Amino acid sequence: MEIFNEKNEKTTIEADYGVLYSKTSIVDLRGNVLIKGDDGKKLATSQLYYDRGNEWAFTQEKFTFTNPDDGTVMDGEGMDIQKDLKFLNAHKTYGLMLIKEEDKEEKND
Protein backbone atom coordinates (compact mmCIF):
# COMPACT_ATOMS: atom_id res chain seq x y z
CA MET A 1 0.00 0.00 0.00
CA GLU A 2 1.37 3.45 -0.89
CA ILE A 3 0.21 6.61 0.86
CA PHE A 4 1.11 10.20 -0.05
CA ASN A 5 1.03 13.29 2.16
CA GLU A 6 0.35 16.91 1.17
CA LYS A 7 3.98 17.35 0.03
CA ASN A 8 3.68 14.25 -2.19
CA GLU A 9 6.08 12.32 0.10
CA LYS A 10 5.42 8.59 -0.11
CA THR A 11 5.01 6.12 2.74
CA THR A 12 4.94 2.43 1.84
CA ILE A 13 3.22 -0.21 3.99
CA GLU A 14 4.04 -3.86 3.26
CA ALA A 15 2.64 -7.03 4.86
CA ASP A 16 2.18 -10.70 4.08
CA TYR A 17 -1.57 -10.11 3.89
CA GLY A 18 -4.27 -7.65 4.86
CA VAL A 19 -8.01 -7.47 5.38
CA LEU A 20 -10.04 -4.30 4.72
CA TYR A 21 -13.08 -3.77 6.93
CA SER A 22 -15.11 -1.49 4.65
CA LYS A 23 -17.62 -0.32 7.29
CA THR A 24 -14.85 1.11 9.51
CA SER A 25 -12.14 1.76 6.84
CA ILE A 26 -9.72 -0.19 9.03
CA VAL A 27 -7.08 -2.37 7.34
CA ASP A 28 -5.77 -5.29 9.44
CA LEU A 29 -2.22 -6.04 8.23
CA ARG A 30 -0.44 -9.19 9.41
CA GLY A 31 2.90 -10.91 8.97
CA ASN A 32 6.16 -9.05 8.39
CA VAL A 33 4.52 -5.62 8.48
CA LEU A 34 6.91 -2.87 7.42
CA ILE A 35 6.21 0.85 7.09
CA LYS A 36 8.87 2.79 5.19
CA GLY A 37 8.80 6.57 5.12
CA ASP A 38 10.13 8.77 2.34
CA ASP A 39 12.77 10.02 4.81
CA GLY A 40 14.15 6.52 5.54
CA LYS A 41 12.32 5.91 8.82
CA LYS A 42 11.04 2.34 9.25
CA LEU A 43 8.61 0.60 11.56
CA ALA A 44 8.49 -3.21 11.67
CA THR A 45 5.92 -5.32 13.55
CA SER A 46 3.94 -8.54 13.21
CA GLN A 47 0.47 -6.92 13.07
CA LEU A 48 -0.72 -3.39 12.41
CA TYR A 49 -4.11 -1.75 12.03
CA TYR A 50 -4.31 1.15 9.61
CA ASP A 51 -7.25 3.56 9.92
CA ARG A 52 -7.70 4.92 6.40
CA GLY A 53 -10.18 7.59 7.50
CA ASN A 54 -7.85 9.14 10.08
CA GLU A 55 -4.60 8.15 8.32
CA TRP A 56 -3.30 6.64 11.55
CA ALA A 57 -1.76 3.26 12.36
CA PHE A 58 -1.66 1.35 15.64
CA THR A 59 -0.62 -1.97 17.13
CA GLN A 60 -0.41 -3.73 20.49
CA GLU A 61 2.38 -6.00 19.23
CA LYS A 62 6.14 -5.66 19.62
CA PHE A 63 7.75 -3.29 17.14
CA THR A 64 11.10 -1.88 16.01
CA PHE A 65 11.33 1.75 14.91
CA THR A 66 14.44 2.86 13.01
CA ASN A 67 15.25 6.55 12.58
CA PRO A 68 18.25 7.20 10.33
CA ASP A 69 18.13 10.96 11.07
CA ASP A 70 19.55 10.42 14.54
CA GLY A 71 20.81 6.85 14.13
CA THR A 72 18.46 5.31 16.68
CA VAL A 73 16.65 1.99 16.83
CA MET A 74 13.85 1.72 19.38
CA ASP A 75 12.11 -1.50 20.35
CA GLY A 76 8.80 -1.44 22.10
CA GLU A 77 5.35 -2.91 22.53
CA GLY A 78 2.19 -1.13 21.44
CA MET A 79 2.16 2.18 19.59
CA ASP A 80 0.19 4.69 17.56
CA ILE A 81 1.78 6.45 14.59
CA GLN A 82 0.89 8.93 11.86
CA LYS A 83 0.94 7.58 8.33
CA ASP A 84 4.14 9.44 7.43
CA LEU A 85 6.02 8.27 10.59
CA LYS A 86 6.40 11.88 11.77
CA PHE A 87 4.68 11.27 15.14
CA LEU A 88 5.05 8.12 17.22
CA ASN A 89 3.35 7.42 20.54
CA ALA A 90 4.96 4.29 22.00
CA HIS A 91 3.21 2.53 24.90
CA LYS A 92 6.31 0.66 26.18
CA THR A 93 9.88 1.10 24.95
CA TYR A 94 12.99 -1.00 25.40
CA GLY A 95 15.64 0.90 23.42
CA LEU A 96 17.31 4.26 23.37
CA MET A 97 16.01 7.23 21.45
CA LEU A 98 17.55 10.69 21.18
CA ILE A 99 15.24 13.56 22.03
CA LYS A 100 16.06 16.90 20.41
CA GLU A 101 15.53 19.91 22.62
CA GLU A 102 14.50 23.20 21.06
CA ASP A 103 16.94 26.06 21.46
CA LYS A 104 15.32 28.78 23.59
CA GLU A 105 16.69 31.47 21.24
CA GLU A 106 14.99 29.80 18.26
CA LYS A 107 11.64 29.78 20.07
CA ASN A 108 11.77 33.54 20.71
CA ASP A 109 12.55 34.50 17.09
C-alpha positions as a printed NumPy array, in Angstrom:
array([[  0.   ,   0.   ,   0.   ],
       [  1.37 ,   3.446,  -0.887],
       [  0.206,   6.609,   0.861],
       [  1.114,  10.196,  -0.05 ],
       [  1.029,  13.292,   2.16 ],
       [  0.351,  16.91 ,   1.173],
       [  3.977,  17.348,   0.029],
       [  3.68 ,  14.248,  -2.192],
       [  6.078,  12.318,   0.099],
       [  5.42 ,   8.587,  -0.112],
       [  5.008,   6.117,   2.742],
       [  4.94 ,   2.428,   1.839],
       [  3.223,  -0.207,   3.989],
       [  4.037,  -3.859,   3.259],
       [  2.637,  -7.03 ,   4.858],
       [  2.178, -10.702,   4.077],
       [ -1.574, -10.111,   3.893],
       [ -4.273,  -7.655,   4.865],
       [ -8.009,  -7.47 ,   5.381],
       [-10.036,  -4.3  ,   4.721],
       [-13.083,  -3.766,   6.931],
       [-15.114,  -1.488,   4.647],
       [-17.62 ,  -0.315,   7.288],
       [-14.854,   1.111,   9.507],
       [-12.143,   1.758,   6.844],
       [ -9.717,  -0.191,   9.03 ],
       [ -7.085,  -2.373,   7.345],
       [ -5.766,  -5.289,   9.436],
       [ -2.217,  -6.036,   8.23 ],
       [ -0.437,  -9.194,   9.407],
       [  2.896, -10.906,   8.97 ],
       [  6.163,  -9.05 ,   8.393],
       [  4.519,  -5.62 ,   8.48 ],
       [  6.915,  -2.867,   7.418],
       [  6.212,   0.854,   7.09 ],
       [  8.865,   2.792,   5.195],
       [  8.796,   6.571,   5.121],
       [ 10.127,   8.774,   2.344],
       [ 12.766,  10.021,   4.806],
       [ 14.155,   6.524,   5.541],
       [ 12.318,   5.906,   8.818],
       [ 11.035,   2.343,   9.252],
       [  8.613,   0.599,  11.558],
       [  8.494,  -3.215,  11.668],
       [  5.921,  -5.316,  13.546],
       [  3.937,  -8.539,  13.209],
       [  0.471,  -6.92 ,  13.071],
       [ -0.722,  -3.394,  12.412],
       [ -4.113,  -1.75 ,  12.03 ],
       [ -4.312,   1.153,   9.608],
       [ -7.247,   3.558,   9.925],
       [ -7.698,   4.923,   6.399],
       [-10.175,   7.593,   7.504],
       [ -7.853,   9.136,  10.081],
       [ -4.595,   8.146,   8.32 ],
       [ -3.304,   6.641,  11.554],
       [ -1.757,   3.255,  12.36 ],
       [ -1.657,   1.352,  15.643],
       [ -0.615,  -1.972,  17.132],
       [ -0.414,  -3.727,  20.487],
       [  2.377,  -6.003,  19.231],
       [  6.144,  -5.662,  19.616],
       [  7.749,  -3.286,  17.135],
       [ 11.099,  -1.884,  16.015],
       [ 11.329,   1.754,  14.915],
       [ 14.443,   2.856,  13.013],
       [ 15.245,   6.554,  12.581],
       [ 18.253,   7.201,  10.326],
       [ 18.127,  10.964,  11.074],
       [ 19.548,  10.424,  14.543],
       [ 20.812,   6.854,  14.127],
       [ 18.458,   5.306,  16.678],
       [ 16.652,   1.993,  16.83 ],
       [ 13.847,   1.723,  19.376],
       [ 12.115,  -1.501,  20.345],
       [  8.797,  -1.441,  22.102],
       [  5.351,  -2.906,  22.528],
       [  2.188,  -1.13 ,  21.438],
       [  2.157,   2.178,  19.592],
       [  0.186,   4.688,  17.556],
       [  1.776,   6.448,  14.593],
       [  0.889,   8.931,  11.863],
       [  0.936,   7.583,   8.326],
       [  4.14 ,   9.444,   7.43 ],
       [  6.018,   8.268,  10.587],
       [  6.401,  11.875,  11.774],
       [  4.682,  11.267,  15.138],
       [  5.051,   8.116,  17.22 ],
       [  3.353,   7.425,  20.544],
       [  4.958,   4.286,  22.002],
       [  3.211,   2.534,  24.897],
       [  6.314,   0.656,  26.175],
       [  9.877,   1.095,  24.953],
       [ 12.991,  -0.998,  25.4  ],
       [ 15.636,   0.896,  23.425],
       [ 17.31 ,   4.257,  23.369],
       [ 16.013,   7.233,  21.449],
       [ 17.55 ,  10.686,  21.184],
       [ 15.236,  13.564,  22.03 ],
       [ 16.057,  16.898,  20.405],
       [ 15.525,  19.914,  22.618],
       [ 14.503,  23.197,  21.062],
       [ 16.942,  26.057,  21.461],
       [ 15.324,  28.784,  23.592],
       [ 16.686,  31.473,  21.244],
       [ 14.991,  29.804,  18.26 ],
       [ 11.638,  29.779,  20.071],
       [ 11.766,  33.544,  20.705],
       [ 12.552,  34.501,  17.091]])
